[in-house]
Amino acid sequence: MHVRENGLIKQWQAFIEITKNIENTTDVQKIIEVVIDTIDKADGGFLLLWDATQETLIIEAAVNFKEEYYIQSRLASGEGISGTVFKTGKTLVIHGESAVKKAMSNMKEPNYQYYLKSSVQQVPPKSCLSVPITYKDKKIGVLTLDNFFSNDYFTEEEIGFVEAIATQIAIVFILSQNLEEKEKRAQTLSSTLASHHSLNEIILNARDTKQIILSLASMIDKELLYFDAEGHYLFGSHSSTNMNLPTIIDWIELSLYQFPSKKQYFQVSLPNELTGYIFKISSLYGITGYLLVICPANSLDVYSKLTLSHGTAIMAIEQMKEQKFLESKVQERMALFQQLLISQSDQTLNTMFDDTYFQAYCLLSYKQEGFNEANYANTLNLESQYQNKFRPIGNCIFFPHKDSLIILIALRDQHENIESSLNKYITLQNNERILIGRVIANIEGIFASYQDLELLQNTQHLIDGTIISYKKLGIYRYLLSMSSIEKQYFVEEILNPILPSQDNQRTKNDLLDTLINYFHCHKNVAQTAERMHMHQNTVYYRIQQIEEKLQLDLNDIQHAMNIQAALFLYNQQP
């Protein structure tokens, strides 16, 4: 009875010492040392904590085990004695070497060897006591004690003592975690407020979108990629050497329609097993762009999310300012263009470039398939880039105009070949086209160049190429100046016998189509036959019929000119 009382007193003193130690230092090594000293039959032990990231039990502290071996051990839930106790959440007491070996039999071989090499005896213990460290339903870890020498069993009092210690450890760890989380939240809040202040300073200092993105990338220490509202890549925050960048850019453009419409940001699985977060930039004008951050891990920390969310809001505000400024600039340019056409803009143009420095002027019309008025308005932001490109020959001013962009070119040399200069300084895609009006010596006569553009707008489908000059129209521009009645009379006068009619529509259509293709192929019978997928003899026969019906010789230059003019006007008919 006296021995039992001494044991209980010893346990109570140990409990007080452990409680003080936890509250003061959270030194888990000291905790397990006190427990081992309190229970005589315990020769060694481990305190293991659950690592949620790795999903394993990691030995946090040990007594009478070699650290260089046990430090490598990683136990899965349900593996070995400690893993089983963690999984079940129930205390496990095992007596006898055979029973202990059986309980350890499901351990992975490397972990089993680490255990044997780290123990003093390098053999399994004679008995073992393993207690779960839990708080309510939260599993924190396991406290395991090993007996290598004594044949005595762990008593109920000793088991209760270790369970009480485990409960105390759990409570303190939870409190410590909560305190650490609060400190982290406070630190995150402080860092976030600092980054918000920096972003607000950028706005106050009137810096642009690119400056904001560069600042954001610096704040979160990650590379950012910026895309427009249609998913086209614009620029990145770093001079990236990332080999995955082209693949990621293509993936974004193809996957844009799949992005959630209501979420401000969302996680995406990128090609090549990469993870990223996409943040939308949206304002009263709708979605204006996207920011992509590529994460080395599968998650983005709270600070980065808050900073990027605020950053995209700042960008939206900045873009609204830019959009309003752009709208004002567009209205100003449209009014200036109307004045230009009626020769009332000389003074304004003089403020944009020195009128006396240039010898000639002409108008260009730029069109891109799929562009709308907003797209052409946004090209005003590119004006300075093109002014630099045109600097060797002169200067330029952009005018958004309906469904195109009108460009006024001011030339230093009135004999400058505009078409060759454009081919030299500008590379166009197949869906882009530039029309060139005539060059005039005096700005007051610029309306003539604009009329050329209107003629080209109506006839560009007849001319090949991405850069088309009014000169390619040749005599046709005079044909187009005819009245509608005169055009109709001319076509019927030349082509009437082969024009389609209700009485003989099929035959006359065949002859007219053959004539159109024949002239398109420069009166080459072989090419015409190939183009129309027919035998050459059929083409010869139809040409003979056409000449008989029209009562002319297609080899005669004058007749051929009349036919060519009539076909041109015929193709212009609605």
Sequence and secondary structure as in RCSB ss.txt:
>XXXX:A:sequence
MHVRENGLIKQWQAFIEITKNIENTTDVQKIIEVVIDTIDKADGGFLLLWDATQETLIIEAAVNFKEEYYIQSRL
ASGEGISGTVFKTGKTLVIHGESAVKKAMSNMKEPNYQYYLKSSVQQVPPKSCLSVPITYKDKKIGVLTLDNFFS
NDYFTEEEIGFVEAIATQIAIVFILSQNLEEKEKRAQTLSSTLASHHSLNEIILNARDTKQIILSLASMIDKELL
YFDAEGHYLFGSHSSTNMNLPTIIDWIELSLYQFPSKKQYFQVSLPNELTGYIFKISSLYGITGYLLVICPANSL
DVYSKLTLSHGTAIMAIEQMKEQKFLESKVQERMALFQQLLISQSDQTLNTMFDDTYFQAYCLLSYKQEGFNEAN
YANTLNLESQYQNKFRPIGNCIFFPHKDSLIILIALRDQHENIESSLNKYITLQNNERILIGRVIANIEGIFASY
QDLELLQNTQHLIDGTIISYKKLGIYRYLLSMSSIEKQYFVEEILNPILPSQDNQRTKNDLLDTLINYFHCHKNV
AQTAERMHMHQNTVYYRIQQIEEKLQLDLNDIQHAMNIQAALFLYNQQP
>XXXX:A:secstr
 HHHHHHHHHHHHHHHHHHHHHHHH  HHHHHHHHHHHSTT  EEEEEEEETTTTEEEEEEEESB HHHHTT EE
 TTSHHHHHHHHHTS EEEESHHHHHHHTTTS HHHHHHHHHHBSSSS  SEEEEEEEEETTEEEEEEEEEESS 
     HHHHHHHHHHHHHHHHHHHHHHHHHHHHHHHHHHHHHHHHHHHHHHHHHTT  HHHHHHHHHHHHTS EE
EEETTS EEEESS    TTHHHHHHHHHHHGGGS SS SEEEEEETTTEEEEEEEEEETTEEEEEEEEEESSS  
 HHHHHHHHHHHHHHHHHHHHHHHHHHHHHHHHHHHHHHHHTT  HHHHHHHS GGG SEEEEEEEEETT  HHH
HHHGGGGHHHHHHHTTTTEEEEEEEETTEEEEEEEES TT  HHHHHHHH    TTEEEEE   BSSGGGHHHHH
HHHHHHHHHGGGS SSEEEGGGGTTHHHHHTS HHHHHHHHHHHHGGGS  SSSHHHHHHHHHHHHHHHHTTT H
HHHHHHHTS HHHHHHHHHHHHHHHTS TTSHHHHHHHHHHHHHHHH  
